[in-house]
Amino acid sequence: MIYDTVIIGGGVVGLSILRSSLQAGYNAILLERNPHLCNEASGRNSGVICTGVDAPSGSLERALIRDSISRVREFCVEHNVPMRECGSLVCLWPWDEHDNIITDDEDEKKIDDDNTLVTKPGNPDDKLERVLQESLIAGDNATLLSSETVLNLEPSLTSHCRGAVHIPGEIVVDPWLFPLALATHARELGKQSIHGQNIDVIQTGREVVMDSSSFNTEEGIWNLVTRRCEKDSEDVVFQTKSIINSVGVNSDLMQKSASSVVRNINPPTFAARPRQGQYIVYSAPQNEFPTRPIQPVPTERTKGIFVYSTLYNQIVVGPTAKDQSSRTDDEIERSVAKELAAHATRVFDRTMGSSIMQSDTDFDPTIVGEYVGIRPGTSKRDYQIQLHCHANFITVGGIRSTGLSASLGIGRHVVQSLLCSIVSRSEEESTSVEQASPTPLPDVESLVEQYHSRGDGTINVAGHDYRVTHPLTRMGWDARTGIASSGK
């Protein structure tokens, strides 16, 4: 059979594009090289859905985050995805007062050799006001809070906070159940396909061999060569009218490989700049954790280190932002763990350690885990979502750390603005699937019981096995804390 589109990459963005494609009536399939979904960046994020305040004004990134945030609550309710609508606090700390600030003053801007915006030190008193104004421009009903108000809202914090901006639209979700809902709905839509063929629209453990693939320009058909990760497996060719490259940190390499095969595809104009983000996770003392994510004033380079509680009553500190050349190095660094613990100690004004080893001087028995994620940043400050119309090839790159937040918006944009321009659907086809109501996920309590009874790190939903790949969900389910103790 000939597919309308093949999505390469099984993270939260690829799953959202697949779901949007099937909702629009396209005959779509997703291929993921790993044996399980969300095995890379999407399985190592924070679980905090942001509103795009730190995204550049006028950028595609901010627009797609805003589109996504307008629909994410409805999505979570409809699919039974746990969430906490709490907003966040952008706090000004005394140790951050002399850091560089985001500014719109052209006289204070400088562009370095890598086209990165660099700011000069500004007046500390202006920092929160600038965050407030940027939040209002982004569409948030943000408010400026005094230090006294901050302590009344979050009594677990140190009294050293100078004040904060409350951004009400930000949400804490289960970071693994959100993409799971996208996957289960996509598979449900696939079963309702007008083509009536019993084919799983999500295939894991299947790697694309772009160098061996080809595109027939006259017929407008790709012959996409794939192979199983198992040794000595035979190649399988998927025929498709279009390809959507959503492979995260390797999206530039995938486009480069495609451009060597098809001359109508330009080489990538962006280069991956992997950024390592390390987290440390503590068990939260009863009623002694922040309800709202606590974040510093963002800079042009990073949003900074968050301190927040998950739905499983964990305190998470992170991520850091270490630039690296490796696209795969996710090793825990002890020096970075010490920095995270030191930040948490200052925020809570109580000693928090960085090691789970009893022999270490920095041992902390409340640590339940730590993890590292590699964010798919690029040399550009915006998303790199590009259509190569003469080869029916779409690249979705440069999504950096906001893939979860923008996923619903990215899915809609790619399908309704780009895919529709190269692969047409009849009105009957485009409405036949979209009207179907999704089956919500089982409640958390039943999923946790199944997870423990199976004992292999997986659950089964609607006949498909899924491995719990996100550390925060896995830690919460292992310990049966928070919503895992009694369900949603």
Buried (B, 14 or more C-beta within 10 A) or exposed (E): EEBBBBBBBBBBBBBBBBBBBBBBBBBBBBBBBBEBBBBBBBBBBBBBBBBBBBBBEEBBBBBBBBBBBEEBBEBBEBBBBBBBBBBBBBBBBEEBBEBBBBBEEEEBEEEEEEEBBEBEEBEBEEBBEBBBBBBBEBBBEBBBBEBEBBBEBBEBBBEBBBBBBBBBBBBBBBBBBBBBBBBBBBBBBBBEBEEEEEEEBBBBBBBBEBEBBEBEEEEBBBEBBBBBEEEEEEEEBBBBBBBBBBBBBBBBBBBBBBBEBBEBBBEBEBBBBBBBBBBBBBBBEEEEBBBBBBBBBBBBBBBBBBBBBBBBBBBBBBBBBBEEEEBEEBEEBEEBBBBBBBBBBBBBEEEBBBBBEEEEEBEBEBBBBBBBBBBBBBBBBBBBBBBBEBBBBBBBBBBBBBBBBBBBBBBBBBBEEBBBEBBEBEEEBBEBBEEBEBBBBBBBBEBBBBBEEEEEBBBEBBEBEBBBBBBBBBBBBBBBBBBBBEBB
